[in-house]
């Protein structure tokens, strides 16, 4: 069934692949972005998917943005909390600013994205909540104490929401991508990239479209009994 979907950070990288896959599945999609107006405009021109600019770390901005989306295209039935940032540093060198920036976007930003749509989902007795976590939220990662903490916290959010939402036909699930061939990963030195691939039993990086296909499944009616789960899409690199 065609529904209305919101994808935060949905105009670039994994988010762009998710937005396009949901549209291809027949859904009406809105994608958010934080700052790159040029990339967002190009994405909309190429895909026909509307883009909206706001900072997910700000609750008031998120609430107002979501109200605008719902006024434009209808009540949000599928929400994909994908927006995230990194501010990497070994813990002894990590600044409070680096800590709070990542917490505010990757963890509080998930609250800010889901909380405004939750009452409507409860009233309509339907919802699909999908949070993009990370392999590093499952296993930890050197110089990513802040990032790993947020991504582990995201998993806790969906486990709790799954219990609260089940009686209202709302599911909440997380996807933990491994290393995916995004611009960010492909920009690292080839030697570093090769060392990453050497840790992946499948012998390659994942593709953004592979994460997107998992999102499309979780958003579908076929996934109605899948709730509070974490999908590890990492080529066998880590088993949680």
DRENDO-1510 file (C-alpha; in Angstrom, 1 decimal, always signed):
<recs>
REC; n; res; u; v; w
REC; 1; UNK; +0.0; +0.0; +0.0 .
REC; 2; UNK; +1.3; +3.5; -0.9 .
REC; 3; UNK; +2.0; +5.6; +2.2 .
REC; 4; UNK; +3.7; +8.9; +3.1 .
REC; 5; UNK; +7.3; +8.7; +4.2 .
REC; 6; UNK; +9.8; +11.0; +5.8 .
REC; 7; UNK; +13.5; +10.3; +5.5 .
REC; 8; UNK; +15.9; +12.6; +7.5 .
REC; 9; UNK; +19.2; +13.2; +5.9 .
REC; 10; UNK; +17.5; +11.8; +2.8 .
REC; 11; UNK; +19.1; +13.7; -0.1 .
REC; 12; UNK; +22.6; +12.2; +0.0 .
REC; 13; UNK; +24.4; +8.9; +0.6 .
REC; 14; UNK; +22.4; +6.1; +2.2 .
REC; 15; UNK; +19.5; +8.5; +2.8 .
REC; 16; UNK; +19.2; +9.3; -0.9 .
REC; 17; UNK; +19.1; +5.6; -1.7 .
REC; 18; UNK; +16.4; +5.1; +0.9 .
REC; 19; UNK; +14.3; +8.0; -0.4 .
REC; 20; UNK; +14.6; +6.7; -4.0 .
REC; 21; UNK; +13.8; +3.2; -3.0 .
REC; 22; UNK; +10.7; +4.2; -1.0 .
REC; 23; UNK; +9.5; +6.3; -4.0 .
REC; 24; UNK; +10.0; +3.3; -6.3 .
REC; 25; UNK; +7.9; +1.2; -4.0 .
REC; 26; UNK; +5.1; +3.6; -4.5 .
REC; 27; UNK; +5.3; +5.8; -1.4 .
REC; 28; UNK; +5.2; +9.6; -1.4 .
REC; 29; UNK; +8.5; +10.7; +0.1 .
REC; 30; UNK; +9.9; +13.8; +1.7 .
REC; 31; UNK; +13.6; +14.1; +2.4 .
REC; 32; UNK; +15.3; +16.4; +4.9 .
REC; 33; UNK; +18.7; +17.9; +4.7 .
REC; 34; UNK; +20.8; +20.1; +7.0 .
REC; 35; UNK; +22.8; +22.5; +4.9 .
REC; 36; UNK; +23.7; +21.6; +1.4 .
REC; 37; UNK; +21.1; +23.6; -0.6 .
REC; 38; UNK; +22.8; +22.8; -4.0 .
REC; 39; UNK; +22.9; +19.1; -3.4 .
REC; 40; UNK; +19.3; +19.1; -2.2 .
REC; 41; UNK; +18.0; +21.1; -5.2 .
REC; 42; UNK; +19.9; +18.7; -7.6 .
REC; 43; UNK; +18.4; +15.7; -5.8 .
REC; 44; UNK; +14.8; +17.1; -6.1 .
REC; 45; UNK; +15.4; +17.9; -9.8 .
REC; 46; UNK; +16.7; +14.4; -10.6 .
REC; 47; UNK; +14.2; +12.4; -8.5 .
REC; 48; UNK; +11.1; +14.5; -8.1 .
REC; 49; UNK; +11.3; +14.0; -4.3 .
REC; 50; UNK; +10.6; +17.1; -2.2 .
REC; 51; UNK; +13.3; +18.2; +0.1 .
REC; 52; UNK; +13.0; +20.2; +3.4 .
REC; 53; UNK; +15.7; +21.9; +5.3 .
REC; 54; UNK; +16.0; +21.7; +9.1 .
REC; 55; UNK; +18.4; +20.8; +11.9 .
REC; 56; UNK; +17.2; +17.5; +13.4 .
REC; 57; UNK; +19.1; +18.5; +16.6 .
REC; 58; UNK; +16.6; +21.2; +17.2 .
REC; 59; UNK; +13.1; +20.1; +18.4 .
REC; 60; UNK; +11.3; +23.2; +17.4 .
REC; 61; UNK; +12.7; +23.2; +13.9 .
REC; 62; UNK; +11.9; +19.5; +13.6 .
REC; 63; UNK; +8.3; +19.9; +14.7 .
REC; 64; UNK; +7.7; +22.9; +12.5 .
REC; 65; UNK; +9.3; +21.1; +9.5 .
REC; 66; UNK; +7.2; +18.0; +10.1 .
REC; 67; UNK; +4.1; +20.1; +10.2 .
REC; 68; UNK; +5.0; +21.6; +6.9 .
REC; 69; UNK; +5.6; +18.2; +5.3 .
REC; 70; UNK; +2.3; +16.9; +6.6 .
REC; 71; UNK; +0.5; +20.0; +5.3 .
REC; 72; UNK; +2.1; +19.5; +1.9 .
REC; 73; UNK; +1.8; +15.7; +1.4 .
REC; 74; UNK; -0.3; +14.3; +4.2 .
REC; 75; UNK; +0.2; +12.5; +7.6 .
REC; 76; UNK; +3.5; +10.8; +7.9 .
REC; 77; UNK; +3.0; +7.0; +8.2 .
REC; 78; UNK; +6.6; +5.9; +7.7 .
REC; 79; UNK; +9.5; +7.7; +9.3 .
REC; 80; UNK; +13.2; +6.9; +8.7 .
REC; 81; UNK; +15.5; +8.5; +11.1 .
REC; 82; UNK; +18.7; +8.4; +9.1 .
REC; 83; UNK; +20.4; +11.8; +9.7 .
REC; 84; UNK; +23.7; +11.6; +11.4 .
REC; 85; UNK; +27.2; +13.1; +11.8 .
REC; 86; UNK; +30.6; +12.1; +13.1 .
REC; 87; UNK; +33.1; +14.0; +15.1 .
REC; 88; UNK; +35.8; +11.4; +15.6 .
REC; 89; UNK; +38.6; +11.6; +18.2 .
REC; 90; UNK; +40.3; +9.3; +20.7 .
REC; 91; UNK; +38.4; +9.6; +24.0 .
REC; 92; UNK; +41.3; +11.4; +25.8 .
REC; 93; UNK; +41.3; +14.1; +23.0 .
REC; 94; UNK; +37.5; +14.3; +22.5 .
REC; 95; UNK; +36.1; +17.7; +23.4 .
REC; 96; UNK; +32.7; +18.3; +25.1 .
REC; 97; UNK; +31.7; +20.1; +21.9 .
REC; 98; UNK; +32.5; +17.0; +19.8 .
REC; 99; UNK; +30.5; +14.8; +22.3 .
REC; 100; UNK; +27.4; +17.1; +22.4 .
REC; 101; UNK; +27.3; +17.7; +18.6 .
REC; 102; UNK; +27.1; +14.0; +17.9 .
REC; 103; UNK; +24.7; +13.3; +20.8 .
REC; 104; UNK; +22.4; +16.1; +19.8 .
REC; 105; UNK; +22.2; +15.0; +16.1 .
REC; 106; UNK; +22.4; +11.2; +16.2 .
REC; 107; UNK; +20.5; +10.5; +19.4 .
REC; 108; UNK; +18.4; +13.5; +20.4 .
REC; 109; UNK; +17.8; +14.0; +16.7 .
REC; 110; UNK; +16.0; +10.6; +16.6 .
REC; 111; UNK; +13.7; +11.7; +19.4 .
REC; 112; UNK; +13.1; +15.0; +17.7 .
REC; 113; UNK; +12.1; +13.2; +14.4 .
REC; 114; UNK; +9.9; +10.5; +15.9 .
REC; 115; UNK; +8.2; +12.3; +18.8 .
REC; 116; UNK; +6.2; +14.8; +16.6 .
REC; 117; UNK; +4.8; +12.0; +14.4 .
REC; 118; UNK; +4.1; +9.5; +17.2 .
REC; 119; UNK; +0.7; +10.9; +18.3 .
REC; 120; UNK; -0.7; +10.8; +14.8 .
REC; 121; UNK; +0.5; +7.3; +14.3 .
REC; 122; UNK; -1.2; +6.2; +17.5 .
REC; 123; UNK; -4.5; +8.0; +16.5 .
REC; 124; UNK; -4.5; +6.4; +13.0 .
REC; 125; UNK; -3.3; +3.0; +14.5 .
REC; 126; UNK; -0.6; +2.6; +12.0 .
REC; 127; UNK; +3.1; +3.5; +11.8 .
REC; 128; UNK; +6.5; +2.3; +10.6 .
REC; 129; UNK; +9.5; +3.7; +12.5 .
REC; 130; UNK; +12.9; +2.8; +11.1 .
REC; 131; UNK; +16.1; +4.1; +12.7 .
REC; 132; UNK; +19.5; +3.8; +10.9 .
REC; 133; UNK; +22.0; +2.8; +13.6 .
REC; 134; UNK; +25.4; +1.4; +12.8 .
REC; 135; UNK; +27.7; -1.6; +13.2 .
REC; 136; UNK; +29.7; +0.6; +15.5 .
REC; 137; UNK; +26.8; +0.9; +17.8 .
REC; 138; UNK; +26.9; -2.8; +18.2 .
REC; 139; UNK; +30.6; -3.4; +18.6 .
REC; 140; UNK; +32.1; +0.0; +19.4 .
REC; 141; UNK; +34.9; +1.6; +17.5 .
REC; 142; UNK; +38.2; +3.3; +18.3 .
REC; 143; UNK; +37.9; +7.1; +18.3 .
REC; 144; UNK; +34.1; +7.0; +18.1 .
REC; 145; UNK; +33.0; +6.9; +21.7 .
REC; 146; UNK; +30.4; +9.6; +20.9 .
REC; 147; UNK; +29.2; +8.0; +17.7 .
REC; 148; UNK; +29.0; +4.5; +19.1 .
REC; 149; UNK; +27.1; +5.7; +22.2 .
REC; 150; UNK; +24.5; +7.4; +20.0 .
REC; 151; UNK; +24.1; +4.4; +17.7 .
REC; 152; UNK; +23.7; +2.0; +20.6 .
REC; 153; UNK; +21.2; +4.4; +22.1 .
REC; 154; UNK; +19.2; +4.3; +18.9 .
REC; 155; UNK; +18.8; +0.6; +19.2 .
REC; 156; UNK; +17.5; +1.1; +22.7 .
REC; 157; UNK; +15.0; +3.6; +21.4 .
REC; 158; UNK; +13.4; +1.2; +18.9 .
REC; 159; UNK; +13.2; -1.6; +21.4 .
REC; 160; UNK; +11.3; +0.6; +23.8 .
REC; 161; UNK; +9.1; +2.1; +21.1 .
REC; 162; UNK; +8.3; -1.3; +19.8 .
REC; 163; UNK; +6.7; -2.2; +23.1 .
REC; 164; UNK; +4.8; +1.1; +23.3 .
REC; 165; UNK; +3.6; +1.1; +19.7 .
REC; 166; UNK; +2.6; -2.5; +19.1 .
REC; 167; UNK; -1.0; -2.2; +20.4 .
REC; 168; UNK; -1.4; +0.7; +17.9 .
REC; 169; UNK; -0.1; -1.3; +14.9 .
REC; 170; UNK; +3.2; +0.7; +15.0 .
REC; 171; UNK; +6.4; -1.1; +14.5 .
REC; 172; UNK; +9.9; +0.2; +15.4 .
REC; 173; UNK; +13.0; -1.4; +14.1 .
REC; 174; UNK; +16.7; -0.5; +13.6 .
REC; 175; UNK; +19.1; -1.2; +10.7 .
REC; 176; UNK; +22.8; -1.4; +11.5 .
REC; 177; UNK; +24.8; -0.9; +8.3 .
REC; 178; UNK; +28.4; -2.1; +8.1 .
REC; 179; UNK; +30.8; -0.2; +5.9 .
REC; 180; UNK; +28.9; +1.1; +2.9 .
REC; 181; UNK; +30.4; +2.6; -0.3 .
REC; 182; UNK; +29.2; +6.1; +0.3 .
REC; 183; UNK; +31.2; +9.3; -0.6 .
REC; 184; UNK; +32.6; +9.5; +2.9 .
REC; 185; UNK; +34.0; +5.9; +2.9 .
REC; 186; UNK; +35.2; +6.1; -0.7 .
REC; 187; UNK; +37.1; +9.3; +0.2 .
REC; 188; UNK; +39.4; +7.6; +2.7 .
REC; 189; UNK; +42.8; +6.5; +1.4 .
REC; 190; UNK; +42.7; +3.3; -0.6 .
REC; 191; UNK; +45.1; +1.6; +1.8 .
REC; 192; UNK; +42.7; +2.3; +4.7 .
REC; 193; UNK; +39.7; +1.2; +2.6 .
REC; 194; UNK; +41.5; -2.1; +1.8 .
REC; 195; UNK; +42.1; -2.7; +5.5 .
REC; 196; UNK; +38.4; -2.3; +6.1 .
REC; 197; UNK; +37.4; -4.6; +3.3 .
REC; 198; UNK; +39.8; -7.2; +4.7 .
REC; 199; UNK; +37.6; -7.4; +7.8 .
REC; 200; UNK; +34.4; -8.1; +5.9 .
REC; 201; UNK; +33.9; -11.8; +5.1 .
REC; 202; UNK; +31.9; -10.9; +2.0 .
REC; 203; UNK; +35.0; -9.3; +0.7 .
REC; 204; UNK; +33.5; -5.9; -0.4 .
REC; 205; UNK; +31.8; -2.8; +0.9 .
REC; 206; UNK; +28.0; -2.7; +1.0 .
REC; 207; UNK; +26.0; -0.6; -1.4 .
REC; 208; UNK; +23.6; +2.1; -0.3 .
REC; 209; UNK; +20.8; +0.4; -2.2 .
REC; 210; UNK; +21.3; -2.7; +0.0 .
REC; 211; UNK; +20.4; -0.7; +3.1 .
REC; 212; UNK; +17.5; +0.9; +1.2 .
REC; 213; UNK; +16.0; -2.4; +0.3 .
REC; 214; UNK; +16.0; -3.4; +3.9 .
REC; 215; UNK; +14.1; -0.2; +4.7 .
REC; 216; UNK; +11.5; -0.8; +2.0 .
REC; 217; UNK; +10.9; -4.3; +3.6 .
REC; 218; UNK; +10.6; -2.9; +7.1 .
REC; 219; UNK; +8.1; -0.3; +5.9 .
REC; 220; UNK; +5.9; -2.8; +4.1 .
REC; 221; UNK; +2.8; -4.6; +5.3 .
REC; 222; UNK; +4.8; -7.9; +5.0 .
REC; 223; UNK; +7.0; -6.8; +8.0 .
REC; 224; UNK; +4.0; -6.2; +10.3 .
REC; 225; UNK; +5.2; -8.9; +12.8 .
REC; 226; UNK; +8.8; -7.7; +12.8 .
REC; 227; UNK; +9.0; -5.3; +15.7 .
REC; 228; UNK; +11.8; -4.2; +18.0 .
REC; 229; UNK; +14.4; -5.9; +15.8 .
REC; 230; UNK; +17.8; -4.9; +14.6 .
REC; 231; UNK; +18.9; -5.9; +11.1 .
REC; 232; UNK; +22.7; -6.2; +10.8 .
REC; 233; UNK; +23.5; -5.5; +7.2 .
REC; 234; UNK; +27.3; -5.8; +7.3 .
REC; 235; UNK; +28.5; -8.6; +5.1 .
REC; 236; UNK; +29.1; -10.9; +8.0 .
REC; 237; UNK; +31.6; -8.5; +9.7 .
REC; 238; UNK; +29.9; -8.6; +13.1 .
REC; 239; UNK; +27.2; -10.8; +14.6 .
REC; 240; UNK; +25.1; -9.1; +17.3 .
</recs>
